[in-house]
């Protein structure tokens, strides 16, 4: 059996790697052809493209790279059809993956999409394009299934693999030792994102806030995980000339968050990981002005919450600082209580413990069963 998997960013690489391991546990002879990152390669696949080829965010970034992305999608379509895959699994990156899935589905190959677009919250008209493109939708969260059921799209909620992988109790002292961060001084993890665009938008703002926070808490230290060598270079450049007690580590975002007393991070899947580690957090994000204008026209401001932990909790547990609400003062004001006020920390950690319990289960195993079933049906 041949399975195509297309992931487009580091969170998709994590999900893809867990899915590959679950598929191989059920069929050791399965052949996996993929657009992959380092984790998927380690899990075992024939990587025909790298996820960094899709590392763009926001409308203006996508528009600038659109000719290249369209060429890439055409090439991938041909390659996957020529390899005679039995099923395609697109992981997240819906604006790229759904078009790819529609093309391979038209060629007679079923397509499973893993990670629901936020169609339940905004751009709801996409459900019709999804129905044309997808043979089966795999959602990570229970609240996402209703809209697919209403429109007759086969759907399965699998839960989130991280909820199983991350233990209920995390040893912060051990995580600090792993990173070479001995001592019990307060530690703030800062994650400006895995994409170049995100780091460019956030790193100076995060470091300016770090300077202000250290004036209030002289013992405070910082750890910044760099998602790649390119992101490391950008972070190091931003730190040049600053006298901050910052440790930059390569990868190891999980350990950095586990080691920290609190986390400041870009909105995205990392917010869920921080929640499953039960770490108090402040969520930040900034688009280009044009991207934000277009997102506003499409209804993004109607979403009650942006961060996954808040969506799952059904309330604003973690502060969200988005676009015009994000500046040094607001970042310091939101972060400081998480380092100094036990009650402020407890309000978040108690909510995250509930989320952890709700999402626990073997998500990758359930996803693998669906993928193999859909692939098997295509052979009949």
N, C-alpha and C positions, 0 to 999 in steps of 0.2 A: 504494500500500500504506500502511496506517495501523498504527502500532505504539504501544501504550501503554507507558509506563515509569513506575514508581513507586519513588522513592528516599526514604529517610527520615532521613538524616543526612549529614554532610559527607563521610565516606568513600564512601557510596553516590553522592553527587553527583560525586565524582571518577570512579568507575567508570562512571556513567551518561554523563558527558561523553565519555569515551574510546569508549564503545559507540556513542554518537550519531555521532561522527566516523567510526567504522569503518562504520556503516550507510550514511551519506551517501556514503562513498567507493565503496560498491558500488551504491547506488541514490540518485542525487542528488534524485529526486522523492519519496522516502519522506517521509510525514507523521508526525511524532512528537508525541504528546500526553502530557504528563507532569506528575507531581508532582516539582518540580525545585528545585535550588539554583542559585547563581550560575554555576557552571561548566557545568551542563547548559544553562542559558539562553544562555550565550555560545556553546556548541557548536551551538545552533539547535534549539529545540523550542517547542511551544505549551504554556506552563506554566499549567496550570489550578489548581494548588495549589503551596504552598511547602513545602520539606522541614521547616521549623521547626515545622510543625503536628504533626510526629511526634517532636519533640525531648524525649522523656521516657525515663527509665531506671530500672530497678528495679521490683519489684512494688508498693511503696507509691506510687511516682509514677504507675505505670500505673493502679492502682486509683483514685487521685484523679481522673485524667483520663479514666477509662473511658467515661462517657457521651458525652463529646465525641469520643473516638476511634471509638466505634461509629457515631455519626452521620456522622463523616467517611468511614468505610469504606462505609456505605450510599450516601452521596452520590457517592463516587468510582465505586462499582459501576455506578450508574445512568448517570453521565456517560460512562464508558468504553463501556458497551454502546450507549448512544444515539449515540456517535460512530462506531460500527461498526468498531472496531479489528479487525485481523486476528490479533493476538497481544498478550498482556500480558507484560511483563517486570517482575517484582518484584525489586528489588535489596536484599538483606539484610532488615532489620527483619522477621524471620519471623513474629512473633506478630501483626503487622498484615497483612503481605503475603500469607501463606498463606491466611488467611480470605478476602481479596479475590480471590486467584487461584481459590479453590474456587468462588466465586460466578460469576465470569466464565466459568470452564470449564463450569459447569452450564448456562450460556447458550450454549454451543457455541463459545466462544473459547478456543483453547489458551493455556496459561500456562507461561512459562519462569521459573524462579527462579534468580537469579544471586547466588551466595555461599551456600554450604551452612550451614544451622544446625549447631550442634555436636552433632548427633544421634548422631554416632559416639562421643561422650564421655559424655553424660548425657541424661536424658529420651529414651531410645532408643525409647520407645513412640510418639514423634511420627512415626516413619517411616511409619506407617499413614495418618496425616492428610496427610502430604506426598504419599504415593502418590495419594490422592484429589484433591489440589489441583493437582498439578504435572504438566505434559506432558513437561517436560525439566528436569533439574537441571544447572546450570553450577557446578562447583566451582573454587576457586582453587588447591587444593593436592592433590597426587597421593594422599595417604593418606586423603582423604575419599570416594573413589569406591566403595570396597568395599561399604559398607553399602547403597548404592543398587543396585548390581549384584545383591546377594544378594536384594533385595526386588523386583526387576523394574522399577525406576524408570529410564527412560532418563537417562543421565548422561554428561557430557563434562567432563574436567578441562581448563581453558583456561590455567592458570597465572595469574600476577598482572600486570596492565598496568604496575604500578610497576617491576617488574624490568626491563622494556624501556626505560621512560622515564628511569630513573636510571642515569647512566653508572657504569662500574666504578670510575673515578677521579673523586673529587669535589674541587673546588678550594675548600678552606675559606677561604683568604685572599680569594678573589673573593666568596664568600658574605658574609664580614664587610664587605667594601666595599659590597656591595649594601644591607646593613642600616645602613650608617654606623657600623660598629664597627671603627674602625681600631686597630691595635696588636696585640701578640702575647701579651697577658695571658691566663691561663687563662679559658675561657668555659664556663659551664654553661647549657644550654637547659633550661627548665622548662615543661612542657606539662600543665596541669591538666585538659585535656579540652575538648571542643567543646560539651558540653551544660551548661546552667545548673546542674543537679544536681551534675555532676562538679566544676565550679569551686567550688561552695559547699562540697563535702566536702573538697577538697584544697588550695585556694589558701593558706589560713593555715598549714597544715601545711608546705607547700613553702617558704613564706617564713620560717617559724621555722627550718627546716633550713638555708635559705640564710644566715641570720644566724649560725648555728653554724659553717657551713662557711667563712664569710668570716673568722671569728675564727681558724680554723686556717690559712687561706690568704688573707692580707690583699689580695693582688692579684687575687683571683677576682672576675669579673664575671658577670652573669646576663642572659639574654634570655628574654622570655616572649612568645610569639605569642598574640594574642587571636583566637579563631575568628570573632567577630562583634562588632558595636558593643555588644551587651548584655554579652558576656563581657568586653569591654574595660572597661566601666563597673565590673563586679564586681572585676576585677583592680586597677584604679586605686583603688577604695575600700579594698581590702585593703592596698595599699601605703601608704595615707595614714598619716603619722606614723612610718614606717619610714625609716631612713637606709641604704638598700641601693643599690649601684650596679647598678640594674636598668633595662634598656631594654625597654619594651613596644612590640611592633610589631603592626600590623593584618594579620591573615592571616600569610602568609609563614612558615608552620610549617616548610616544606621548607628554606628558606634558613636559618632559625634553627638547625635541627638540623645542617645542613651546616656552618655556621659554628662550631659548638660542639666542645669537646674531649670532652664527655660530655653525656648527656641524662637527665633525670628526668621521667617522663611517666606519664599515666594509661594503664591497660591498654586496648588497642583497636587499631584499624588503624594508628595512628601508630607503634606499636612495630615493625610490619613496615617502614614507611618508614625509621625510624631504623636498622633492621638493613640495609636495602638501601643506606643511606648509610654503612654500616660504622661506626656510632657506638656506643661503649660506652654502656650504658643501665642504669637502675634502673626497674623497673616497679612502679607503686603503684595501689591501688584501694581504695575504701571504700564499702560499701553502707550503707543504713540498717539498724538492728538487725533490723527486721521482714523486710526483703528478704533479708538474710543468713540468717535463720532458715528462711525458705521455700526459698531456694536450697539450704541444707544438707539439708533434707528431700528435695529432688529429686535429691540426689547430687552437688552441685558439688564437695564435698571429695574425691570419688573421682578427680577429674581430676588427672593427675600434674603438669601445668603449665597455667597460665592464659595466659601471653603467647605470641603467635604465634611469635616467634623461637625460644622454647624448645620449642614443639610441633614446629616444623620441624627443629630440631636434634636432637630426641629426648633432650634433657638440659637441665638447668637452667643454661644459659649466662648469662643475665641474672638478677640477683636479683629475686625477686617478693615484694613486701610487700603482703599482702592482709589487710584487715579488722583483726583484733586484732594482727597482726604489723606493722602500719604505725603508726609514731610517729616523733617527731623523731629520737630516738637511732638507731633502726634505719635511718632514711633517711640520716642522716649517715654511719653506719658503712658502709653499702653504697656510698655515692657517693664518699667520700673516696679509696679506692684507684683509682678510675677517673680521678681527676685527678692522682694522684701516682705510681702504680705502672705502669710500662710493661708488665710481664708480665700484670697484671690486665686492662689494656686489650687486649693482644694475644690473650688467651684468647677474648675476645668477638669482636674484629674478624675473626679467622681463621675462626670459625664462620659469621659473616655473609657472608664472601666465598663460602663453599661454598653457602650458601642462595641467594645472588644467582645463581650459575651454574645451580643446579637449577631456578629459577623463570623464567629468561629465555625469551623467546618472544613472539609477537605475540598476547597473550591477547584483546585487544579484537577483532582480526580473526577469531579462532576463534569467539568469542562471537557476533559479528555473523553469521557464516555459519550457525550453529545457529539463531539467531532468525529469519533470513530463510527457512531451510528449513522450520522449524515453521510459520511464517506461510503459506508457499506450500502446504504440505500441507493447511492448513485451507481453502484456496480450492478444492481439488480436489473 
